[in-house]
Amino acid sequence: MTTLTCRIAESEAERVRAEADALGISVSHMIREALRRYLNSVGAERDAEIYEAIPLRPDERPLMGAESWGPTEDWSDWVDASG
C-alpha cells in the first residue's frame, strides 16, 4: 500500500471520525472504501460515455436479448416432484 495525503475542512474530518467510530472501523478504512466506491462510480460513468460514443457492432450483440428469453422448457410440474 501507499500513503496519500489531502487537506479537508475540520468539520468534515470530525464527521469522518464520528461515522468511522459509529461503524466500528478505522478512519483509514472508511476513506479507502469511500475512495474505491467513488473511483468505481467515475469508471462506470466513463464506460457509459464510451458505449454511447462507440456502440456495439451487430456481431458483438448476440446476447442482447437474453434477459427476455425465459426458460426453454416448462418445469412447473417439478413443484409436485418432492413426493
Secondary structure, 3 states (H helix, E strand, C coil): CCCCCCCCCHHHHHHHHHHHHHHCCCHHHHHHHHHHHHHHHHHHHHHHHHHHHCCCCHHHCCCCCHHHCCCCCCCHHHHHHHC
